[in-house]
Amino acid sequence: MTEGVVVAIGREALLLVLLVAGPVLGLGLVVGLAVSIFQAVTQIQEQTLIFVPKIAAALVAIAIWGSWMLQTLIEYAENLIGSMHLYVK
């Protein structure tokens, strides 16, 4: 296995992580921003108020995109394991 192959596998894995985590992180970011604006407008300075909506948003994102995320990860693992014979000599 050459260094280029290792770098290519690592790059593909990192891009897959960004792609799969993107919906959950994006929705959490939007909800966090909305709660922060609400706190600024109402002058509520409770630091723990933001956690419950963000957790709920993450659960909603997983419920919506979870099957797609799992399918994407399974396809990547199948492709990686299926082509293992090309990498090992």
CYANA upper distance limits for C-alpha pairs under 8 A (distance plus 0.5 A):
  1 MET  CA      5 VAL  CA      6.93
  1 MET  CA      6 VAL  CA      7.69
  1 MET  CA     87 TYR  CA      5.80
  1 MET  CA     88 VAL  CA      6.82
  1 MET  CA     89 LYS  CA      7.92
  2 THR  CA      6 VAL  CA      7.08
  3 GLU  CA      7 VAL  CA      6.67
  4 GLY  CA      8 ALA  CA      6.56
  5 VAL  CA      9 ILE  CA      6.64
  5 VAL  CA     87 TYR  CA      8.35
  6 VAL  CA     10 GLY  CA      6.61
  7 VAL  CA     11 ARG  CA      6.48
  8 ALA  CA     12 GLU  CA      6.61
  9 ILE  CA     13 ALA  CA      6.63
 10 GLY  CA     14 LEU  CA      6.67
 11 ARG  CA     15 LEU  CA      6.69
 12 GLU  CA     16 LEU  CA      6.63
 13 ALA  CA     17 VAL  CA      6.73
 14 LEU  CA     18 LEU  CA      6.82
 15 LEU  CA     19 LEU  CA      6.62
 16 LEU  CA     20 VAL  CA      6.52
 16 LEU  CA     73 LEU  CA      8.30
 17 VAL  CA     21 ALA  CA      6.39
 18 LEU  CA     22 GLY  CA      6.15
 19 LEU  CA     23 PRO  CA      8.34
 20 VAL  CA     69 MET  CA      6.04
 20 VAL  CA     72 THR  CA      8.20
 21 ALA  CA     25 LEU  CA      6.60
 22 GLY  CA     26 GLY  CA      6.24
 23 PRO  CA     27 LEU  CA      6.55
 23 PRO  CA     61 ALA  CA      7.03
 23 PRO  CA     65 TRP  CA      8.01
 24 VAL  CA     28 GLY  CA      6.60
 24 VAL  CA     57 ALA  CA      8.18
 24 VAL  CA     58 ALA  CA      5.87
 24 VAL  CA     61 ALA  CA      5.86
 24 VAL  CA     62 ILE  CA      7.28
 25 LEU  CA     29 LEU  CA      6.53
 25 LEU  CA     58 ALA  CA      8.08
 26 GLY  CA     30 VAL  CA      6.77
 27 LEU  CA     31 VAL  CA      6.65
 27 LEU  CA     57 ALA  CA      6.82
 27 LEU  CA     58 ALA  CA      7.48
 27 LEU  CA     61 ALA  CA      7.45
 28 GLY  CA     32 GLY  CA      6.42
 28 GLY  CA     54 LYS  CA      5.77
 28 GLY  CA     55 ILE  CA      8.24
 28 GLY  CA     57 ALA  CA      6.37
 28 GLY  CA     58 ALA  CA      6.61
 29 LEU  CA     33 LEU  CA      6.57
 30 VAL  CA     34 ALA  CA      6.70
 31 VAL  CA     35 VAL  CA      6.64
 31 VAL  CA     53 PRO  CA      7.34
 31 VAL  CA     54 LYS  CA      6.62
 31 VAL  CA     57 ALA  CA      7.44
 32 GLY  CA     36 SER  CA      6.55
 32 GLY  CA     50 ILE  CA      6.93
 32 GLY  CA     53 PRO  CA      8.11
 32 GLY  CA     54 LYS  CA      6.73
 33 LEU  CA     37 ILE  CA      6.66
 34 ALA  CA     38 PHE  CA      6.67
 35 VAL  CA     39 GLN  CA      6.58
 35 VAL  CA     50 ILE  CA      6.74
 35 VAL  CA     53 PRO  CA      8.42
 36 SER  CA     40 ALA  CA      6.64
 36 SER  CA     50 ILE  CA      7.96
 37 ILE  CA     41 VAL  CA      6.62
 38 PHE  CA     42 THR  CA      6.60
 39 GLN  CA     43 GLN  CA      5.95
 39 GLN  CA     44 ILE  CA      5.45
 39 GLN  CA     45 GLN  CA      7.14
 40 ALA  CA     44 ILE  CA      7.35
 48 THR  CA     52 VAL  CA      8.42
 49 LEU  CA     53 PRO  CA      8.31
 50 ILE  CA     54 LYS  CA      6.92
 51 PHE  CA     55 ILE  CA      6.61
 52 VAL  CA     56 ALA  CA      6.63
 53 PRO  CA     57 ALA  CA      6.52
 54 LYS  CA     58 ALA  CA      6.65
 55 ILE  CA     59 LEU  CA      6.75
 56 ALA  CA     60 VAL  CA      6.69
 57 ALA  CA     61 ALA  CA      6.58
 58 ALA  CA     62 ILE  CA      6.67
 59 LEU  CA     63 ALA  CA      6.59
 60 VAL  CA     64 ILE  CA      6.62
 61 ALA  CA     65 TRP  CA      6.35
 61 ALA  CA     66 GLY  CA      7.79
 62 ILE  CA     66 GLY  CA      4.98
 63 ALA  CA     67 SER  CA      8.43
 65 TRP  CA     69 MET  CA      6.65
 66 GLY  CA     70 LEU  CA      6.61
 67 SER  CA     71 GLN  CA      6.56
 68 TRP  CA     72 THR  CA      6.58
 69 MET  CA     73 LEU  CA      6.76
 70 LEU  CA     74 ILE  CA      6.58
 71 GLN  CA     75 GLU  CA      6.63
 72 THR  CA     76 TYR  CA      6.78
 73 LEU  CA     77 ALA  CA      6.68
 74 ILE  CA     78 GLU  CA      6.54
 75 GLU  CA     79 ASN  CA      6.58
 76 TYR  CA     80 LEU  CA      6.58
 77 ALA  CA     81 ILE  CA      6.49
 78 GLU  CA     82 GLY  CA      6.19
 79 ASN  CA     83 SER  CA      6.58
 80 LEU  CA     84 MET  CA      6.66
 83 SER  CA     87 TYR  CA      7.63
 84 MET  CA     88 VAL  CA      6.84
 85 HIS  CA     89 LYS  CA      7.98
